[in-house]
Amino acid sequence: MTSRCQDLSKFKVPLEFRGKPAWFVQLWWLVQSTLFGLSPQFLYGWRRFLLRVFGAQIGKGVLVRPSARITYPWKVSIGDYSWIGDDAVLYSLGEIQIGSHAVISQRSYVCTGTHDSGMLTFDILARKIVIEDEAWIATDVFVGPGVTIGRGTVVGARSSVYKELPSMVVAVGTPAKAIRKREIAEDIRPCAS
């Protein structure tokens, strides 16, 4: 007989892992699927309010689309004027820290959770993700547990990020690798008076 490498009958979520009681988690999921998810797109202030009520730290001018999903808002902080796109998932089993003026584009998946594949009990783990100011996570990007994406870095569409990316680069691929520096053109237009 072959021995098992994992036995899911022995899996248990650690006490306090969710950070709130089960009833509170269920209440958030109900609110997210109704009051949050069914709200008209332009009601960004309403969704900011709901996220704050459930413990998220949300800066001013943050735009979160109604189809975005946030597992545990009390483990999420989003800086001023950042955007969370359609169908983006913030799988916040651990902390997710998003800076100011950052973009998480549509269908991207920011995943703090994983399992210990070396344990028979398949223990669940959470690793903080940091997405620094002015970073842009393009469409359909996967960001894995424990990753930091540096200030101003662009991660190209459909890339997967498993390791830290430095500031001010453009990174693409699976796994994502920096292919060049991010250059910002100087605005030479005259200011409106």
C-alpha positions in Angstrom: 0.0 0.0 0.0 1.3 3.5 -0.9 1.5 5.9 2.0 -0.4 9.2 1.6 1.3 12.5 1.0 -1.7 14.5 2.2 -4.7 13.5 4.3 -7.4 16.2 4.1 -9.5 14.5 6.8 -6.9 15.9 9.2 -6.9 19.5 7.9 -8.0 22.2 10.3 -8.1 25.9 9.9 -6.0 27.4 12.8 -7.9 29.3 15.5 -8.0 33.1 14.8 -6.8 32.4 11.2 -9.6 34.5 9.7 -9.1 37.3 12.1 -12.8 37.6 12.9 -15.5 35.3 14.2 -17.3 33.0 11.7 -20.6 35.0 11.9 -18.7 38.2 11.0 -17.0 36.5 8.0 -20.4 35.2 6.8 -22.0 38.6 7.2 -19.2 40.2 5.1 -19.7 37.6 2.4 -23.5 38.3 2.4 -22.9 42.0 2.2 -20.3 41.6 -0.5 -22.6 39.5 -2.7 -25.5 41.9 -2.3 -25.0 45.5 -1.1 -21.4 45.7 -2.5 -21.7 43.4 -5.6 -25.0 44.7 -6.8 -24.2 48.4 -6.4 -24.1 50.5 -9.5 -20.5 51.0 -10.9 -20.4 54.7 -10.1 -21.1 54.2 -6.3 -17.4 54.0 -5.4 -18.0 55.9 -2.2 -20.6 53.4 -1.1 -18.2 50.5 -1.6 -15.4 52.4 0.2 -17.8 52.9 3.1 -18.7 49.2 3.2 -15.1 48.1 3.1 -14.3 50.5 6.0 -17.2 49.3 8.0 -15.7 45.8 7.7 -12.3 47.0 8.8 -10.4 47.7 5.6 -8.1 50.7 5.6 -9.2 52.6 2.4 -7.6 55.8 1.3 -9.4 58.7 -0.3 -10.4 58.5 -4.0 -10.0 54.7 -4.1 -12.0 53.1 -6.9 -13.2 49.5 -6.3 -15.4 47.9 -9.0 -18.5 46.1 -7.7 -17.4 42.8 -9.2 -14.1 42.8 -7.3 -13.9 40.2 -4.5 -12.1 40.7 -1.2 -12.0 37.7 1.1 -11.3 39.4 4.5 -11.4 43.3 4.2 -10.0 43.7 7.7 -6.7 42.3 6.3 -6.5 44.8 3.4 -5.2 48.4 3.2 -5.4 50.4 0.0 -3.7 53.8 -0.4 -5.1 57.0 -1.9 -6.4 57.0 -5.5 -5.7 53.4 -6.2 -8.0 51.3 -8.5 -9.2 47.7 -8.1 -10.6 46.4 -11.4 -13.5 44.3 -12.5 -13.4 40.7 -11.3 -10.1 41.3 -9.4 -9.7 39.1 -6.4 -7.9 40.1 -3.2 -7.6 36.7 -1.5 -6.7 38.2 1.8 -6.1 35.2 4.0 -3.0 37.2 5.0 -2.4 40.9 4.9 -2.6 42.8 1.5 -1.0 46.2 1.5 -1.6 48.3 -1.7 0.0 51.7 -1.9 -1.3 54.9 -3.3 -2.0 55.5 -7.1 -1.6 51.7 -7.7 -3.7 49.7 -10.1 -4.9 46.1 -9.8 -6.5 45.5 -13.2 -9.4 43.3 -14.1 -9.3 39.6 -13.4 -6.0 39.8 -11.5 -5.7 37.5 -8.5 -3.7 38.7 -5.4 -3.3 35.5 -3.4 -1.8 35.5 0.2 -2.8 31.9 0.9 -1.1 28.6 0.3 -0.7 25.2 1.9 2.3 23.4 3.3 2.8 20.6 0.8 5.3 18.9 3.1 2.8 18.3 5.8 0.4 15.3 5.8 -2.2 17.7 7.3 -1.9 20.2 4.4 -1.6 23.1 6.8 -2.8 26.4 5.5 -0.4 29.3 5.4 -0.8 33.0 4.8 2.0 35.4 3.6 1.7 39.2 3.4 1.7 40.8 -0.1 2.9 44.4 -0.6 2.1 46.3 -3.8 3.9 49.6 -3.5 2.8 53.1 -4.6 2.2 53.6 -8.4 2.6 49.9 -9.3 0.4 48.6 -12.1 -0.7 45.0 -12.1 -2.1 44.5 -15.6 -5.0 42.3 -16.5 -5.2 38.6 -15.4 -2.0 38.7 -13.3 -1.4 36.2 -10.5 0.5 37.6 -7.5 1.6 34.8 -5.1 2.0 34.7 -1.3 4.8 36.7 0.3 5.5 38.9 -2.8 6.5 42.5 -2.7 6.1 44.5 -6.0 8.2 47.7 -6.0 7.1 51.2 -6.4 6.1 52.1 -10.0 6.6 48.6 -11.3 4.4 47.3 -14.1 3.5 43.6 -14.3 2.4 42.7 -17.8 -0.9 41.0 -18.6 -1.2 37.3 -17.8 2.1 37.2 -15.9 2.6 35.3 -12.6 4.6 36.8 -9.8 6.2 34.4 -7.3 9.2 36.5 -6.1 9.9 40.1 -5.2 10.1 42.6 -8.1 12.2 45.8 -7.8 10.9 49.3 -8.2 10.4 51.0 -11.6 10.7 48.0 -13.9 8.4 46.4 -16.5 8.1 42.6 -15.7 6.4 39.9 -17.8 6.1 36.2 -18.0 5.6 33.2 -15.8 7.5 33.6 -13.6 7.5 37.4 -14.1 11.0 38.8 -14.8 12.1 42.4 -15.3 12.7 43.1 -19.0 13.4 46.8 -18.8 13.2 49.9 -16.7 10.0 51.8 -16.6 10.6 55.1 -18.2 8.2 58.1 -17.5 8.1 60.7 -20.2 8.3 64.3 -19.0 5.1 66.2 -19.6 6.1 69.0 -21.9 2.6 70.4 -22.5 2.1 73.8 -21.0 -0.1 73.9 -17.9 -3.6 75.2 -18.3 -4.1 78.6 -16.8 
